[in-house]
């Protein structure tokens, strides 16, 4: 049995996955990461960091975060509990989908995950209370190259599905995109 089924493969490199699980009288077992299997569908590099995110209320937005070169990172995001609307924005200079956003509902009950390539901003909105996510990163977080885009930027016009009840001060104060934004370097 494979650990992941590829549900959707976007031309930009985003992969929507379903984690398979083994269930018996003891409970459930599923792999969150399998290097060999995930390399076949696009994982690049080693695992440098794994993060846990818990959000208590529906309607909260976290994002849109990214790392600049040379620390552009790939993320594998697992929804473990609850439901979210996950969004990735293509920031790769010269990409056919430059500045286009992609949104997907991820659910812990369905075992859904998303593989986001390097060069994308990432964020999400909780659709239920008490959501838990696990992020796997191929690069270590570097504060000096950390950046983000305001999730309410009208130029992006992200269609957040719920009323926004909370955004961190840092994300709310992020700059809006202007005509000077040329995208992320190709040095990934």
N, C-alpha and C positions, 0 to 999 in steps of 0.2 A: 504494500500500500504506500502511495506517495504521501508525503507530509503536507503538500500544498497543491491545490488545483488553481490553475490560472483561469480566472473568470473573465478578465478584460485586459487587453494589451493595447494601450494607446500608442499611436505613432510617435508621440513625444518621449516615450520610454516609461511612462507610469504603468505599473502593473497592479491590478486589483486581484487579490488572492483570497482563497478560502482555506483555512487551516483544517486539516482532517484530524479526527481524534479517534482514540480507541476507548470504548466504554464497556465496562463490565460491572459486576456487583460491588466492586470496591469504589467505583467512581469513573473519572475521565482522565485520560492522558493525551497530551498533544505536544508536538515539538514547536517551539517558537522560532528556532533557527536551525537550519541544516545547510552548512556551507556548500556542499556539493550540489545539492538540489537547487538552492537559490542562485548559485553561480550560473546555472543553465538558463535561468530566466532573467539574468541581469545584475545580480549582486556583484559589486566590484570592491575588492579589498577585504580586509579583516574586520572583525568586530572590535571597535575601540572603546565603545561606551554603550551602556544600556540604562535607560531612564524610565522611571515610573511617574505617571501623572494621574492625580485624583482630582476630580472636580465635583463639588457637591450639588450644584444647582443646574437645572436645564436653562438654556439660553446664554450661557457664558461663552465668550469667544476668547481663545488663546491663539495668538499669531498676529501677523504673518512673519515668521522668522526664517533667516538663512545665514550662512557663513560665506564670506567673501574669499576669493582666491588668496593664498593657495589652500585654504581650508574648506573649500566647497565640499559639502557632505551629502552622502546618500543616506536615506532613512528607510527603515522598515517599521511601519507603525501597526501595532496590534491593538484592536479594541478588545479588552478583556471582560469588561462589564458595562452594560448600558448601551447607548447608541449615540453616535456623533455624526455630524456632517463635516467631512474632512475635505480640505481645499489645498491644492497645490498650484502655484503660479509659475509659469515658465519664464525665468529671467535670463536665459542663455542668449547672449548677443548673437544675432544671425540665425537663430532657430526659426523654423517655419511656424512655430506656435508661440513666438516671443510675446510676452505680456498676456497670454491667454490663461485663464484659470480653469481648473478641472475640479469638479466636486463630486463626492461619493458618500453615500451613507455606509458607515461601518457599524457592525453590531457584535457585541460579545456573544450573544445567543447563536449567531450564525457563524462565528469564528472567522470574521472577515478582517483582512489586513491589506495594507497598501505599501508598495515599494515605490519610493519617490527618488528619482535620479538626482545626481549632483546638479546644481544650478537652478534649483526651484526654491521658492519661498513656501513655507508650510504653516498651516494653522487649522483650527477646527472650532465648531460650535457644538456644545452639548445639546442633545435632543431629549435627554432624560436626566433626572437627578442621579447622583452617585455613579459617575462614569470613571472607569479606570483604563488607562492606556499604557502600553509598554512600547518604548522606542528603542530600536537598535540602530547605532550609528557606525559608519565606516571611518569616521575621523573623530578625534578628540575635540571637545568644545574649546574654542579659543576666544576669550573675551575681546581681544583686540580686533578680530575680524567678524564679530557677531554684528548682525544688522537686521533690519526688518522694514516692512511696509505697513502703513496704517490699514487695518482690516476694513475700515469704512471708506476707503478711497473711492470717490465717485468715478474716477477714470477706469478702475477695475470693474466696478458695478457687480461685486460678488452678491449673489442672491442668497443671503443668509436665511434659512427657513423659519427661524423663530425670532421673536422679539428679543433684542439684546438686553440682558439684565446686568451684565458685568463684563468689563474689559480692564485689564491691568492699566495702571497709570502709564507705565512704560509703552505699552502697545497703543493706547489712546493718543499719546503724544508723538508717535512716530510721524515722520514727514509723509506728505502725499507725493505721489509721483509727478514729476514735471517733465518738460520737454528736454531737459538736460540728462535725463536718465537713459543711458545707452545699453544697459544690461550688464551682466556679469562677464568677466574675462573668460576666455576659452581655456585658461590655464587650470584645468581640472584634473 
